[in-house]
Amino acid sequence: MLTTDIIELNTHLPETYQGMRLDQALAKCFPEHSRTRLAHWIKQGNVQVNSICCAEPKMKVNGGETIIVQAQLHPVQESVAQNIPLNIIFEDEAIIVINKPAGLVVHPAAGNPSGTLLNALLHHAPALSHLPRAGIIHRLDKDTTGLMVIAKTLTAHTVLVAALQQREIKREYCALVAGEMISGSTVNMPIGRHLTQRIKMAVIASGKPAITHYRCHTRYQGFTLLDVQLETGRTHQIRVHLSHSGFPIVGDALYGWRLRFPAKASIETQQALSAFKRQALHAKRLSLHHPISREWLTWEASLPEDMTNLLSCLR
């Protein structure tokens, strides 16, 4: 079942707004809503200017007009709140930063209708049901661990989504890959849906721009621990780019990982590699401007125990 939140807004445009586009003027009047969202409402006929419905976001205003907005904020899929433990690193009135464990799906889907991060967030903060995707700004794959930020208010959500689109949120990862890298590099290759294997993404010419920076942190026999920084945020981006470069992430069978033991590997190392069934990828550092105070904040999350144990064996 779908529920909706109906938004009702009204204002008088300042005279100084003369000559502005309607969507630009509304974005100034209602900063808690993105210009994209407001333009969509205008096109849907949800905005009246001096009691006349207007469907053109680019219409120029004269200043002094009376604006009435009556719109559906967003459809919210009714998901049950579930008491699932969250490792909360930081929380205030505007945002939550969590350290996501492996195995936790972010959004409900056909194969995972419940037991997700979204369900956990609705239990922790029920008011998140009024935000798009319960305030979740970006995603981590089910078996990727590490830091994520969640907005708690509509204003924070609008600001953080815009910051993500403008590449102002800094996300850094650790990835253990097969093969011994000599130096770091940047992968600047477009990513889109795989042409024949629809559950996969791939480097394809028709894909969206994607940029991944990486540098060597530690080299082991047959493996390299990388520091990775995302400039864009495409689905499976790090996994696709590293695999395309010939260095698949340990445990990531979907993108080319095949179990091979280094020469003279100990029984302990062989057992640890055999037992590692997820991609060895961890979101270790997250930095952003706080959506309200604008203070630059950074959080860090140590490697999870399974990756720490695997690295100890490789040493």
C-alpha positions as CSV (number, residue, x, y, z in Angstrom):
1,M,0.0,0.0,0.0
2,L,1.1,3.5,-0.7
3,T,0.6,6.5,1.5
4,T,1.2,10.1,0.6
5,D,2.1,13.3,2.3
6,I,0.2,16.4,0.9
7,I,2.2,19.6,1.0
8,E,0.4,22.9,1.1
9,L,2.6,26.0,0.7
10,N,1.8,29.7,0.1
11,T,3.7,32.9,-0.2
12,H,3.9,36.3,-1.8
13,L,6.9,36.7,-4.1
14,P,9.2,39.7,-3.2
15,E,9.2,42.5,-5.7
16,T,13.0,41.9,-6.1
17,Y,12.3,38.5,-7.7
18,Q,11.2,40.3,-10.9
19,G,12.6,38.5,-14.0
20,M,13.3,35.2,-12.2
21,R,12.1,31.9,-13.5
22,L,9.2,30.6,-11.5
23,D,11.1,27.5,-10.3
24,Q,14.1,29.6,-9.3
25,A,11.8,32.0,-7.3
26,L,10.1,29.1,-5.6
27,A,13.4,27.5,-4.7
28,K,14.3,30.7,-2.9
29,C,11.0,30.9,-1.1
30,F,11.0,27.2,-0.1
31,P,14.6,26.2,0.4
32,E,13.6,22.9,2.1
33,H,12.5,21.7,-1.3
34,S,14.9,21.2,-4.3
35,R,14.5,23.2,-7.5
36,T,14.0,19.9,-9.3
37,R,11.2,18.9,-7.0
38,L,9.5,22.3,-7.4
39,A,9.9,22.2,-11.2
40,H,8.2,18.8,-11.2
41,W,5.3,20.1,-9.2
42,I,4.9,23.1,-11.6
43,K,4.8,20.7,-14.6
44,Q,2.2,18.6,-12.8
45,G,-0.1,21.6,-12.3
46,N,0.4,21.7,-8.6
47,V,1.3,25.4,-8.5
48,Q,-1.0,28.4,-8.8
49,V,0.2,31.9,-9.6
50,N,-2.4,34.5,-8.6
51,S,-5.0,31.7,-8.6
52,I,-4.0,30.6,-12.1
53,C,-2.5,27.2,-12.6
54,C,1.0,27.4,-14.2
55,A,2.8,24.5,-15.8
56,E,5.9,26.2,-17.1
57,P,8.9,26.2,-14.7
58,K,10.7,28.7,-16.9
59,M,7.9,31.3,-16.8
60,K,9.3,34.7,-15.7
61,V,7.7,36.3,-12.6
62,N,7.0,40.0,-12.1
63,G,7.4,40.0,-8.3
64,G,4.5,40.4,-5.9
65,E,2.5,37.3,-7.1
66,T,0.6,35.1,-4.7
67,I,1.8,31.5,-4.9
68,I,-0.1,28.5,-3.7
69,V,1.4,25.0,-3.9
70,Q,-0.6,21.9,-3.2
71,A,1.3,18.8,-4.1
72,Q,2.0,15.2,-3.2
73,L,5.4,15.2,-1.5
74,H,6.2,11.7,-2.5
75,P,4.7,8.2,-2.4
76,V,6.0,6.3,0.6
77,Q,6.0,2.5,0.5
78,E,4.6,1.4,3.9
79,S,7.5,-0.6,5.4
80,V,7.2,-2.0,8.8
81,A,9.5,-0.6,11.5
82,Q,11.8,-3.4,12.9
83,N,13.9,-3.4,15.9
84,I,17.2,-4.1,14.1
85,P,20.4,-3.0,15.9
86,L,22.1,0.0,14.4
87,N,25.8,1.0,15.0
88,I,25.2,4.8,15.2
89,I,28.4,6.8,14.9
90,F,26.8,10.2,15.1
91,E,23.3,11.7,15.5
92,D,21.8,15.1,15.9
93,E,18.6,16.8,14.9
94,A,19.5,16.8,11.2
95,I,21.5,13.6,10.4
96,I,22.4,10.1,11.4
97,V,25.7,8.5,10.5
98,I,25.8,4.7,10.8
99,N,28.4,2.0,10.3
100,K,26.6,-0.6,8.2
101,P,27.5,-4.3,8.8
102,A,27.9,-6.9,6.1
103,G,24.7,-8.7,5.1
104,L,22.4,-5.7,5.8
105,V,20.4,-4.7,2.7
106,V,19.8,-0.9,2.5
107,H,16.3,-0.8,0.8
108,P,13.4,-3.3,0.7
109,A,13.1,-5.0,-2.6
110,A,11.5,-8.1,-4.1
111,G,14.1,-10.5,-2.6
112,N,14.3,-8.5,0.7
113,P,10.9,-7.1,1.7
114,S,12.0,-6.6,5.3
115,G,15.0,-6.8,7.6
116,T,16.6,-3.9,5.8
117,L,18.4,-0.7,7.0
118,L,15.2,1.2,6.1
119,N,13.1,-0.9,8.4
120,A,15.7,-0.4,11.2
121,L,15.7,3.4,10.6
122,L,11.9,3.6,10.8
123,H,12.0,1.9,14.3
124,H,14.8,4.2,15.5
125,A,13.2,7.4,14.2
126,P,9.6,6.9,13.1
127,A,9.4,10.5,11.6
128,L,11.7,9.3,8.8
129,S,8.6,7.7,7.2
130,H,7.8,11.2,5.9
131,L,11.1,11.5,4.0
132,P,12.0,10.1,0.6
133,R,13.6,6.6,1.2
134,A,13.4,7.3,5.0
135,G,16.2,9.9,4.6
136,I,18.7,7.5,3.0
137,I,21.0,9.6,0.9
138,H,23.3,7.0,-0.7
139,R,23.7,3.3,-0.7
140,L,26.1,0.6,0.1
141,D,25.8,-2.9,-1.4
142,K,24.5,-5.6,0.9
143,D,27.9,-7.1,1.6
144,T,29.9,-3.8,1.7
145,T,30.5,-2.5,5.2
146,G,31.0,1.0,6.5
147,L,29.7,4.6,6.8
148,M,26.5,6.0,5.5
149,V,24.7,9.3,6.2
150,I,20.9,9.6,6.7
151,A,18.9,12.8,6.7
152,K,16.4,13.4,9.5
153,T,14.6,16.4,8.0
154,L,13.4,17.4,4.6
155,T,15.8,20.4,4.6
156,A,18.8,18.2,5.5
157,H,17.7,15.7,2.8
158,T,17.5,18.4,0.1
159,V,20.9,19.9,1.1
160,L,22.7,16.5,1.2
161,V,21.2,15.2,-2.1
162,A,22.4,18.4,-3.8
163,A,25.9,18.0,-2.1
164,L,26.1,14.4,-3.4
165,Q,25.2,15.5,-6.9
166,Q,27.8,18.2,-6.8
167,R,30.4,15.8,-5.5
168,E,30.8,17.7,-2.2
169,I,30.5,14.6,0.0
170,K,33.8,12.8,0.3
171,R,33.7,9.0,0.6
172,E,36.8,6.8,1.1
173,Y,37.0,3.0,1.1
174,C,39.4,0.2,1.7
175,A,39.4,-2.7,-0.8
176,L,41.5,-5.8,-0.8
177,V,42.1,-6.9,-4.4
178,A,43.6,-9.9,-6.1
179,G,47.0,-9.1,-7.7
180,E,50.0,-7.0,-6.7
181,M,49.6,-3.4,-7.8
182,I,52.7,-1.2,-8.2
183,S,51.1,2.2,-7.9
184,G,47.8,4.0,-7.7
185,S,45.7,5.4,-10.5
186,T,42.4,6.9,-11.6
187,V,39.8,5.0,-13.5
188,N,37.6,7.3,-15.6
189,M,35.2,5.0,-17.5
190,P,31.4,5.1,-17.9
191,I,29.3,2.5,-16.1
192,G,25.9,1.1,-17.2
193,R,23.8,-2.0,-16.9
194,H,25.5,-5.1,-18.4
195,L,24.1,-5.8,-21.8
196,T,23.3,-9.5,-21.2
197,Q,23.7,-10.1,-17.5
198,R,21.1,-7.8,-16.0
199,I,22.2,-8.2,-12.3
200,K,25.6,-6.8,-13.2
201,M,27.0,-3.4,-14.1
202,A,29.8,-2.9,-16.6
203,V,32.1,-0.4,-18.3
204,I,30.1,0.5,-21.5
205,A,30.3,3.5,-23.8
206,S,26.6,4.3,-23.2
207,G,27.0,4.3,-19.5
208,K,27.0,7.3,-17.0
209,P,30.3,9.0,-16.2
210,A,32.2,7.3,-13.4
211,I,35.5,8.2,-11.7
212,T,37.4,6.2,-9.1
213,H,40.7,7.1,-7.6
214,Y,42.9,4.5,-5.8
215,R,46.3,4.2,-4.3
216,C,48.2,1.3,-2.8
217,H,48.1,1.0,1.0
218,T,49.8,-2.4,1.6
219,R,51.0,-5.1,-0.7
220,Y,50.9,-8.7,0.2
221,Q,51.9,-11.8,-1.7
222,G,49.3,-12.0,-4.4
223,F,47.1,-9.2,-3.0
224,T,47.0,-5.5,-2.5
225,L,45.1,-3.4,0.0
226,L,43.9,-0.2,-1.6
227,D,42.6,3.2,-0.4
228,V,39.8,4.1,-2.8
229,Q,38.0,7.4,-3.2
230,L,34.8,7.9,-5.2
231,E,34.3,11.0,-7.2
232,T,31.0,9.7,-8.6
233,G,28.6,7.2,-7.1
234,R,27.4,4.7,-9.7
235,T,26.0,1.3,-8.7
236,H,28.8,-1.2,-8.0
237,Q,31.3,1.5,-9.2
238,I,34.4,0.4,-7.2
239,R,33.7,-3.3,-7.9
240,V,33.3,-2.7,-11.6
241,H,36.2,-0.4,-12.1
242,L,38.7,-2.5,-10.2
243,S,37.6,-5.7,-11.9
244,H,37.8,-3.9,-15.3
245,S,41.4,-2.9,-14.4
246,G,42.3,-6.5,-13.8
247,F,42.2,-6.5,-10.0
248,P,38.9,-7.9,-8.8
249,I,38.0,-7.5,-5.1
250,V,38.6,-10.5,-3.0
251,G,35.4,-12.4,-2.4
252,D,33.5,-10.7,-5.3
253,A,32.6,-13.6,-7.5
254,L,30.1,-11.5,-9.4
255,Y,33.0,-9.3,-10.8
256,G,35.7,-11.8,-11.5
257,W,37.1,-13.0,-8.2
258,R,38.4,-16.6,-8.4
259,L,39.9,-18.3,-5.4
260,R,43.6,-18.8,-5.9
261,F,46.2,-19.3,-3.1
262,P,49.5,-17.6,-3.2
263,A,52.6,-19.8,-3.4
264,K,53.5,-21.3,-0.1
265,A,50.3,-20.0,1.6
266,S,49.8,-21.4,5.1
267,I,46.8,-23.6,5.9
268,E,45.5,-20.7,8.0
269,T,45.7,-18.3,5.0
270,Q,44.0,-20.9,2.7
271,Q,41.2,-21.4,5.1
272,A,40.7,-17.6,5.6
273,L,40.5,-17.0,1.9
274,S,38.2,-19.9,1.3
275,A,35.9,-18.7,4.1
276,F,35.7,-15.1,2.9
277,K,32.4,-15.0,0.9
278,R,31.7,-11.3,0.5
279,Q,33.5,-8.5,-1.3
280,A,36.4,-7.2,0.8
281,L,35.2,-3.6,0.6
282,H,34.7,-1.2,3.5
283,A,33.6,2.5,3.5
284,K,36.1,3.7,6.1
285,R,35.8,7.5,6.0
286,L,32.9,9.9,5.3
287,S,33.3,13.7,5.1
288,L,30.7,16.4,4.4
289,H,29.4,19.8,5.3
290,H,26.7,19.6,8.0
291,P,23.5,20.5,6.2
292,I,22.5,23.0,8.9
293,S,25.7,24.3,10.6
294,R,27.8,24.0,7.4
295,E,30.7,22.7,9.6
296,W,33.0,20.3,7.8
297,L,32.7,16.9,9.6
298,T,34.6,13.7,9.2
299,W,33.9,10.2,10.6
300,E,36.0,7.1,10.4
301,A,35.1,3.4,10.9
302,S,37.7,0.7,11.5
303,L,37.9,-2.3,9.3
304,P,35.4,-5.0,10.3
305,E,36.7,-8.1,12.1
306,D,36.5,-10.4,9.1
307,M,38.7,-8.2,7.0
308,T,41.1,-7.6,9.8
309,N,41.4,-11.3,10.4
310,L,42.0,-12.0,6.7
311,L,44.7,-9.3,6.5
312,S,46.4,-10.8,9.5
313,C,46.6,-14.1,7.7
314,L,48.0,-12.6,4.6
315,R,50.8,-10.9,6.5
